[in-house]
Amino acid sequence: MKIHEYQAKTILARYGVPIPKGEVAFNPAEAGEIAKRLGGGAVVVKAQIHAGGRGKAGGVKLAKNAEEAEHIARDMIGMTLKTHQTGPEGRLVSRVFVEEGLGIARELYLALILDRTAARPILMASPDGGMDIEEVAAKTPDRIFKEYISPGAGLVPFQGRKLSFALGLDAAQAIKATKLMLALYEAFKGTDASMVEINPLVVTTGGDLLALDAKMNFDDNALYRHPDIRELRDLGEEDPLEIEASKFSLNYIRLDGSIGCMVNGAGLAMATMDIIKLAGGEPANFLDVGGGANAEQIRNAFKILMADKNVKAVLINIFGGILRCDVLAAGVIAAVKELDVKVPIVVRMEGTNVEQGKLMLKDSGLNFAAADGMGDAATKVVTLAKAH
């Protein structure tokens, strides 16, 4: 789950991470009042959406006074902001964050993520803050410094000092930076976050370090422990089909292709998308129905697939272990009849009751294309999608 910048900063501040003064506004008048409360001088007005690149897209603007802040908020709230992370459809801005203006001497980068290969958190820092970290990693990887964190010991002070001096901070700033990093790790651990990113982490002209921007993502499987964080979810920032899928415990991510995928198991789902691309097609989604799916879940999954108007063909790729092939066939047949599906469907299944499942599909009177193996399935579905 993702949250907005202002929400992330509120959480980080609770753990002792220093942030600039600021408040969220849902209308222009509120933005003007907040600017007055912040002293009436220069403030920054930031569009709040779940995507990066806001500044380059016109979603972050400096206002000289409260009147200008209100004017900027009037233009910003209700606009569709398009960045490199939103895609061409953009995101509707429903709120802005009004923050005090600061004298900035340096911009740094700081992030905590899970390194799944190393099976531990990693703290990353770079002197090139304010830039896309992917660009820094591609062009100057030596400018990214890393410290792996032992889950048992946690982040220890010497690791913070090591990163601080690698960033070129002086002794006084290194003390502040180390304290900030330790607080950041406590926030990461205490909220079951999967990612915390501060870009930029600024050094002010007065020598203070503040989180000028903040992003936090959380492990969905741990949200039951954090009802306060779960309440921060903004459904307006999420794809409606992904929201619908979550109601049925389906793992669904919408993509830009034309071939709908229904698979059981995340690894098999990834392999299915890969082999579709290898065959010259583009997957329309990632959809893992899970190993224990029943006929009702299969019907719900098919409804979500068909709600995507870009889908020109469907590939069902199932290995029947816990999910028996006859149960899958019953669910698919029921869904196709109920929804009056017109797009071609390719089915590749193996495992428990596979012959019974294949016979059910054959006797259904519906237009299912059987496939022998994943390669054959991918070739058939790509051909059918292009012809549809």
Disulfide bonds with the S-S distance in Angstrom:
none
